[in-house]
Every structure is written in C-alpha cells, then in structure tokens.
Amino acid sequence: MKPPGIGEAISKGLEAAKPHFVTLLIGAVITMVLMCVVVGILCLPGYYLMCLKAVRGQKPETGDLFIAFKEGLVDHLVALIVTGLCCIITGPLFHRSTFLILDKKMKFADALKQSMADTKPQLVGWIIFYIVVSIVGGLCACITWPIGFCALAYGYEKAGAGGAAPAPAK
C-alpha cells in the first residue's frame, strides 16, 4: 500500500482541521500538558481519534482524549510504547496500529501485524511521509498538531480504512 502524497495529506489535514480547529487545539494543549505527567501519554490515542473524526467529517470532542482509559487501555499502552521506542525508522510500520485499535477494535498483536503488512511494501515512502508530517506536526507544536495529526489520520484513511476520506463537514 502506497502512502498518499505529502502535499495532499497536509492539504487534507488542514482542510479537516479547519472547521474543528479550536476543539483540536484545546485537545493538543490538554494532551501536551498531561504529557508532562506519565499518564498524559495515554491521551495520544484519543487525539488520534479526534483527528480521525475530523478527517471523516465528524465532530471531534475533547472528551475523546480519554478513550484509552475507557477501552483497550493495555492495547493502547503497548502500541504507544512500541511506537515510541521505534519512532522514526520503524514508526511508519507501527503508527497505523493505533488507528486500527481505535477504528477496527483490533487487539495490539493483530493491529501490529496488519500495520506492518500494509506499510512494508512502500516502507521508504512511508518513512519520508512520516518524517515530513511529523515535522509539520511539531512546528509551533500545538498550533500545527491538528494539521499534522489530521494528515496522519488522512494517510490512514486513504491508504486502507475507507479509501479516500470524505470532505469535512462545513
């Protein structure tokens, strides 16, 4: 499976983030503040969910940040640890696992296998995509997080979850 074009993903990420920017910005700030304490890292799956909803034209809610505490805590924790340990080079192999756990309700081992199988054939393209989108997501951190994370969600959505993401609701 080939990653979407970087420009396309960032453009779609921006398009998806715009109508929900305040909610996504609040989610980014809450996640960053909570990441200062160990438990805060568990807000990342919820932020992924917020961005996936935005890409799908649904309304993200700040309460989504706490999804990992409500369902799949162990799977989310393992996915975050593995993804964090393997960040830039192997991160593209694993980052889809978080989306698969959220979206398809998969267990970590199955999500990891699926993520690797989907990504491996185009690994170099996904590494470049992941690095560039991560840089965009990290610039002026909480301002660009919504765009960068929505670009990641768009990459997930376009590459396998549902084909091309629908235009965000206006």
C-alpha positions as CSV (number, residue, x, y, z in Angstrom):
1,M,0.0,0.0,0.0
2,K,1.4,3.3,-1.1
3,P,1.3,6.4,1.2
4,P,-0.6,9.4,-0.1
5,G,1.3,12.4,-1.4
6,I,2.7,14.5,1.4
7,G,1.3,17.7,0.0
8,E,-2.1,16.0,-0.5
9,A,-2.1,14.7,3.1
10,I,-1.1,18.0,4.6
11,S,-3.7,19.8,2.5
12,K,-6.4,17.3,3.5
13,G,-5.2,17.5,7.1
14,L,-5.5,21.3,7.1
15,E,-8.9,21.0,5.4
16,A,-10.1,18.6,8.0
17,A,-8.7,20.6,10.9
18,K,-10.1,24.0,9.9
19,P,-13.7,23.5,10.9
20,H,-12.7,21.9,14.2
21,F,-9.5,23.9,14.9
22,V,-10.5,25.3,18.3
23,T,-11.5,21.8,19.6
24,L,-8.4,20.2,18.1
25,L,-6.2,23.0,19.5
26,I,-7.7,22.6,23.0
27,G,-7.1,18.8,22.7
28,A,-3.5,19.4,21.7
29,V,-2.9,21.7,24.6
30,I,-4.5,19.3,27.1
31,T,-2.5,16.4,25.7
32,M,0.7,18.3,25.9
33,V,0.1,19.5,29.4
34,L,-0.9,16.0,30.5
35,M,2.1,14.5,28.8
36,C,4.2,16.3,31.4
37,V,3.0,13.6,33.7
38,V,3.4,10.0,32.7
39,V,-0.3,9.2,32.4
40,G,-0.7,12.0,29.8
41,I,0.8,9.9,27.1
42,L,-2.4,7.9,27.1
43,C,-4.2,11.0,25.6
44,L,-2.4,10.5,22.3
45,P,-4.8,7.7,21.1
46,G,-7.7,10.0,21.9
47,Y,-6.1,12.8,20.0
48,Y,-5.6,10.3,17.0
49,L,-9.4,9.6,17.4
50,M,-10.2,13.3,17.4
51,C,-8.2,13.8,14.2
52,L,-9.7,10.7,12.5
53,K,-13.2,12.1,13.2
54,A,-12.2,15.4,11.7
55,V,-10.9,13.7,8.6
56,R,-14.1,11.8,8.3
57,G,-16.1,15.0,8.6
58,Q,-17.4,14.1,12.1
59,K,-17.3,16.4,15.1
60,P,-14.3,15.7,17.4
61,E,-14.9,16.3,21.1
62,T,-12.3,16.9,23.8
63,G,-13.7,14.0,25.8
64,D,-12.3,11.8,23.0
65,L,-8.9,12.4,24.5
66,F,-9.6,9.9,27.2
67,I,-10.8,7.0,25.0
68,A,-7.7,4.9,26.0
69,F,-8.9,4.9,29.6
70,K,-12.4,3.7,28.5
71,E,-11.5,0.9,26.1
72,G,-8.3,-1.0,25.1
73,L,-6.1,0.5,27.7
74,V,-3.5,-2.3,27.5
75,D,-3.5,-2.3,23.7
76,H,-3.1,1.4,23.5
77,L,-0.3,1.4,26.1
78,V,1.6,-1.3,24.3
79,A,1.1,0.4,20.9
80,L,2.4,3.7,22.3
81,I,5.4,2.1,23.9
82,V,6.3,0.1,20.8
83,T,5.8,3.1,18.5
84,G,7.7,5.4,20.8
85,L,10.7,3.0,21.1
86,C,10.8,2.6,17.3
87,C,10.0,6.2,16.4
88,I,11.3,7.5,13.1
89,I,12.6,4.5,11.1
90,T,10.1,1.9,12.3
91,G,7.4,4.3,13.4
92,P,5.8,4.2,10.0
93,L,5.4,0.4,10.3
94,F,3.7,0.7,13.6
95,H,1.8,4.1,13.7
96,R,-1.2,2.6,11.9
97,S,-1.7,0.1,14.7
98,T,-3.1,2.9,17.0
99,F,-5.6,3.8,14.3
100,L,-6.5,0.1,13.7
101,I,-7.0,-0.5,17.5
102,L,-9.3,2.6,17.6
103,D,-11.1,2.2,14.3
104,K,-11.3,-1.6,13.9
105,K,-11.3,-2.6,17.6
106,M,-8.3,-4.9,16.9
107,K,-6.0,-6.3,19.6
108,F,-2.5,-4.9,19.5
109,A,-0.8,-8.0,18.0
110,D,-3.3,-8.2,15.2
111,A,-3.1,-4.4,14.6
112,L,0.7,-4.5,14.6
113,K,0.7,-7.4,12.0
114,Q,-1.8,-5.6,9.8
115,S,0.1,-2.3,10.1
116,M,3.4,-3.9,9.1
117,A,1.8,-5.9,6.2
118,D,0.2,-2.7,4.8
119,T,3.2,-0.5,5.2
120,K,6.2,-2.7,4.4
121,P,5.8,-2.8,0.6
122,Q,6.2,1.0,0.5
123,L,8.4,1.5,3.6
124,V,10.7,4.2,2.2
125,G,7.7,6.2,1.0
126,W,6.0,5.8,4.4
127,I,9.3,6.8,6.2
128,I,9.5,10.0,4.2
129,F,5.8,10.7,4.7
130,Y,6.1,10.1,8.5
131,I,9.2,12.3,8.9
132,V,7.7,15.2,6.9
133,V,4.3,15.0,8.5
134,S,5.9,14.7,12.0
135,I,8.0,17.8,11.3
136,V,4.9,19.7,10.2
137,G,3.1,18.4,13.3
138,G,5.9,19.5,15.5
139,L,6.4,23.1,14.2
140,C,4.9,25.5,16.7
141,A,3.7,22.3,18.3
142,C,0.1,22.9,19.4
143,I,-0.7,25.2,16.5
144,T,0.3,22.7,13.9
145,W,-0.6,19.5,15.8
146,P,-4.1,19.5,14.4
147,I,-2.8,19.7,10.8
148,G,0.0,17.1,11.3
149,F,-2.2,14.6,13.2
150,C,-5.1,15.1,10.7
151,A,-2.6,14.5,7.9
152,L,-1.6,11.2,9.6
153,A,-5.3,10.3,10.0
154,Y,-5.8,11.1,6.3
155,G,-2.9,8.8,5.4
156,Y,-4.5,6.0,7.4
157,E,-8.0,6.7,6.0
158,K,-6.8,6.9,2.3
159,A,-4.4,4.0,2.4
160,G,-6.7,1.5,3.8
161,A,-9.5,2.3,6.2
162,G,-12.0,3.7,3.8
163,G,-10.3,4.7,0.6
164,A,-10.4,8.5,0.2
165,A,-11.6,10.4,3.1
166,P,-14.8,12.4,2.6
167,A,-14.7,16.2,2.6
168,P,-15.0,17.6,6.1
169,A,-18.5,18.8,7.1
170,K,-18.7,22.6,6.8
